[in-house]
Amino acid sequence: MTEKKETMLHEVLAKESDSDKSAVKLMSEAINSFTNKQELFGGHERTLKMFDSGREHEEAGHADTKYLDYTVIGKLKFVENHLIKYYDVNATKECTNQHATATVTIDGKEILNNLPATLLLGLETKLKKYREVVNVAPTMKPGIEWIAAPDLGENIHKSKNPDRTFKTEKSLKVISKAAATKEHKEQVETLPVEKNVGEFAYTRFSGCLTVAHKSKLIERIDVLISAIKEARQRANATAIQKMEIGEKIFNFIHGERINIKNGLNS
């Protein structure tokens, strides 16, 4: 039976370097998209309904739809899929170099088990950088009642009440100013008039976060950073230990329920 070859530390270090560069690049690109390309996360639909049924053929020419290129959650998930691999490689390296460990707990619940102090310190820095990504994530435009639009895709909302404006047309109206007599013709005046002939409906689409969702993500990141810091303070500084922590981190960040009490879950 062939003995399984152990992975050496230098192999982990080489992989970590590549993962680090990729993670920095992806987070920078995400921040750029969130701050300078927010149009990628929005869309709209404008329709025209003619009042005159004989003019329904005009409606199609005024249809205007822009679908979303991305959603914020989709963008975050793309970044996170790479960060998960990066965090795992980094964890493996750090655990190889350390002996003493500590467990990250939140309100008595173990979140990350037996992590070395150096890894905990590194996670603080990495999560703070990820917090910067979430912090600049665009939120839905205020003053609009947004509703979920699962028919358009996951994590997409649309405005509940479309903005409505009229389609108008101008015409001329002849008004009699004086009746005709034996001596004079009828005196008339032609006046311009404007008539509503249709109605535009403009519906907005958004792949942005709600303000509450964004606040909750940041809140959970902060709680996790605080718990990691406390664990590092309790920890002390061996053949490589393969660690997989990235998925657990983002599962916690995207958790649905959390109540904060004194900085921890309650």
N, C-alpha and C positions, 0 to 999 in steps of 0.2 A: 504494500500500500504506500503510495507516494505521500510524503509528509507535506502538509500545506505550508507554503512559504509565508513567513511573517512579513508584514509591511514594515519597512524601516522609517525612522523619523524623517530622514532627508527627503523621502518620497512625499510624505505629508506636507513638509515645508514647501516643496516645489508646487504642489497642488494648491496650497493655501495662497501663495503669491499670485497665481493666476486668478483664483477665485476672488481675492481682494480687489484686484484691478477691475474685474468684471462687475463686482458689486458697486464700487465707486462710480463707474461709468453709468450703470443702470439707474442708480439713485439720482445722479446729476441729470440724466435725461428725463427722468420722471418729474423732478422739480421744475425743469425747464418747460415741460408739457403743461404742468399744473399752473404755472405762473404766466407763461407767454402764449400758450396754445389752447386756451380754455374753450375755443370754438369747437374743438374736437369732441367735447363732452356734451354738446347741445345740439338740438335739432328743432325742426318746426314743420308744421303742415298748414297750408292755406288752401281753402276751398271756396268756390263761388256757387251760390244757389240763386238762379234767376227766378224772379217772381212770375214772369211770363213763361208758361210751359212751352210755348212755341219757340222759345229762345234757349232751351236747355242745351243745345249744341254748343253754345258759347262757354259753358261752364268748364269744359275740359281744358280749354286754352289758358285758363287762369289758375289751374292747379299748380301748387308749388310745395314740394316736399324735400326736406333735407334730413336724412337719417343720421344717427350718431355714428361716429368713427370708433369711439371708445366709451367705456364707463370708467368712473374713478375706481370702483371696486375691481374692475377687470384689470386696470393699469396696476393697481396695488398688488393684485394676485400675481401678475407677470413678474414684478420686481421681487415679490416674496418667494416665488419658486426658485429664483437664483440665490436669494439670501439664505434660504433654507440649506442649500448645499454648502454655501460659504460658512454659515454658522457651524454646520456639522464638521467640516474640515478643520476649522479653527478650534473647535472643542476637542477634537481628537489630538491635535498638537499639544494643546495646553494640558490636557489630562496626562499625557505622556511625561511631562516635565514636573509634575506635582505629586505630592503624597497626601497632604491634608485636604479634606473636602468639607463642604457645608451644603446644606439643602435649603433651597429657596422655598419659603412657606408664606402663604397669605391666609390669614385668619385660621391658622392651624392646618391648612390643606397644603400638601406637598406639591409644588408646581414643577420644580427641576431638582433632581436628586443628586447629591454627592458631587458637586462641582468644585474644582480647585479655585483658590482665591484669584489667581491670575486670569482664569477664564471669566470669573464673575466680574472682574474689573473691565476686561475687554467687552463683555456683554453690555455693561453700562454705557460705554462709548458707542457701541454699535446701535443700541436701541435709541440713544439720544439722536443719532444721525437719522435713523428711521423716523423718529418723531418729527424731524424737520420736514420729511416728505409728507407725512400726514398733515402737519400743521399748515402747509400751503395748498392742500387739496381743495379744489373749488367746491363751494356749497351752492345749493339751489337759490335762485334769485328770490329775494324777499318780496312780500306783497302779492304773491301768486299762490293760489291754493293748488298744491301738487297732489296727484294721486298716482298710485302704482300703475304701470302699463306693462303687464307681463306679456301681452301680445306683441310688444315691440322688442322684448328681450329682458334678460335678468338685470335687476338693479337700475331699471329705467323708469322714470316718472314722466307724466305729462300734465299740463295745466288742465284743471277740471273744467274751467269755463273759458271757452275760446274768446279771443278779442274779436269783436264784430264791427265791421265798417260797411258803409253802403257803397255800391257801385252806382254812379250817377251818369246821366246823359243830358245834354243840353238840346233844347229845341226852341222854336219860335212860336209865339202865340199872338194872334191878331185880335186887337181890341177895337171895337167901334167907339168912336168919340163923338160922332154926330150923324144922325140919320140923313139919308138922301132926301133932297127936295127937288122941286121942278127946276130950280136954278143951279143947284150944287149936287155933286156926287157925294156919296157917303164918305165921311172922314174916318180913317182907321189909323191905328198905330201898331207897329210890330214890336213886341217885347221878347227878350230872351228869357227862357224859364229853364230850371234845372229839376229833373225828376229822378227819384230813386228807382232803379230798375233791377237791383240785385243786392245781395248781401255777402260780404266776404267773412269767412270764419278762420281765424288764425290761432292754431293750437301749438303751444311750445312743448318741446321734448327736452329732458335733462337726464344726463348720466352722472350728475354731481351728487355729492352727499347732502343729506339734510344737516342742518346745523347741530341738531341733537346727536345724530350718528357720529359726526366728526368729533364732537366734544367727548362722546363716550369712548371712542378709540383713543384719543389723547389721554383721557382719564385712566384708562386701563394700562396704557404704556407707562404712565407716570407711577402707577401703583406697582407695576412689575419692576421698574427701575429702582424704586425705593426698597422693595423686598430683596432684590439682588444686592443692593448696597449693604443691607443689614447682614445678609448671608456672608458676604465677603469679609465683613468685619469679624465674623465668628470663625472664619476659616484659617488654616495654616497652609504655609507653602509645603513614571516608572516604566519596558516593552509597551507598545502603544495600546491604548484603550480606544476602541472605536465608539464614538459618541454621536447620537442623533437627537438633537434638541431643537432644531429650527422649526419643525412642524408644530411641536408643542407650544413654542413661543407664539406663533401666529394663530394657533387655535385659541390661545388665551386672549390675544388682542381682539380677535373677531368674535369672542363669546357674546352671547345674547343678553345675559343677565349678570349684573354686578351692582352691589350696593356698597358705597364707600363710607367707612367709619374710621376716623382717625388715620386715614391714609391706607386702610386695608379693607378687604372684603368684610361684610357683616352678614 
